[in-house]
C-alpha cells in the first residue's frame, strides 16, 4: 500500500473530463431562474459502470431508471442531470418523464437508451417542465474542455455555494491512469447516500463487477462517513464510469497495481466527501472526528458519524465552546461498544478527557482553536484496533434560514 500512496498525484487542472475520452457541458435551460440547470457527461465509448444509491425507501424516478442501467446493462456512455427539480414523488408521470429524458439524450447522441443514466436534484413533489427540459437537451454540446467541465459542475448544484471537483493520476502497467470526480451536496447529507450526486470518471480498464466492488469499498469510508443534518434524501447516487482508454491490462483485485487504483479512487471520493461536508448549508466550519482504538473499523465510523452528527456538538463548534461533554455523550449513545473509563478525547491537539476523566486545559486556547475553519476532534477508545474518520459541519443560523425558505 505504501507504493500506491507514492504513485498517486493530484492533478492541478482537476475536472471531470481529465481522463481520456470524456466530455461534459452544462447550460441554463429554464428549470431555475438564472443559473445552469442541465448537465451532460459523455464517454467516447461505452464505459464500465458502478453505482451506489440512497437507502431511502422513497426513491425518485431518475434513480430508478439509472439503477436499471447499472444493474441490468452494466455499461453506461452518458449521464443527463438536471437541477432545480428532483422529479421525486411524482408518480407514473415522473417515471415516464425520466425515461423520456433518457430517450431524448440517447437520440441526441445516437446511442442506445440503455447506455444513458439519469439524475435529478432539487425540490421534491413537483413535476418536471418537460418542454423546457427537452429544449435544453437540444442545446447541449459536450466538449473535453475545462469550460465544459466547469459548466457541468455548476449545473448540478442546488444550495451549494461552491463547485466540487478533483482529479488524481496514477500509473498502471506503465500507463498513466486518471481518476476524476465532480459532486454536489450541501444539505440532507446523511448517508448511506444522501442528498448528493457524485460522478467519477476514469480511463482505467476495469470490468463493471470489479469497479462496483471498488466503489462500494471506498464509499463506506468516504461518502458514507459524512453528515450535515441527519436527513436522507430520495434521489442520490454516486456513479463511476471507466472507459478503458488508458489501455492498461484489465484491473482486478489480483492485479499488482490494484492498490494504486484503489488509492486514487479513494482519494477522489474522500476529497469530494470533505468538500460536501465543508459546504454544508450555512456552514462556517468543517468538523473532522477521528476515532481510534474501537472494536473494529465499522464501530469507529459509527461513533465518528454520531459525534459529528450531534446537533449539540455542531452548535458547540459554531459557538466556539469547548464543551467536550457533548462529545462524550454522543460517544455513549452511538450504540458502539466502549469502556467509559478508557476514553480519551482531544480537541485539536489539546486533551480534554483522559481515561474518562476531565483534564485541565486553557479555555482561551481552545476557544481560539475553535475559531479556525477546520476543527478536529479525536476520540481514543483503547478497546481494539479499529479506526475511522467522519466529516461534517457546524450548525448555524443560516442553515435554518436556507431551509425555511427553500421553496420560496
Secondary structure, DSSP 8 states (H G I E B T S, - for coil): -HHHHHH-EE-SS--TT-STTEEEEEE--SSSSSS--EEEEEEEEEEEEEEEE---SS--HHHHHHHHIIIII-EEEEEEEEESB---S-HHHHHHHHHHHHHHHHHHHTS-GGGEEEEEES-TT----HHHHHHHHHH---BSSHHHHHHHHHHT-SS-SS-EEEEEEEEETTEEEEEEEEEEE-SSEESSS-SEEEEEEE---B-HHHHHHHHHHHHHHTGGGBEEEEEE-SS-EEEEEE--TT----B-TTSTTHHHHHHHHHHHHHHHHHHHHHT-TT---EEEEEEEEESSHHHHHHHHHHHHH-HHHHHHHHTT---HHHHHHHHHHS-S---GGG-EEEETTEEEEETTEE----HHHHHHHHTSSEEEEEEE--SSSEEEEEEEE---HHHHHHHHTTT-
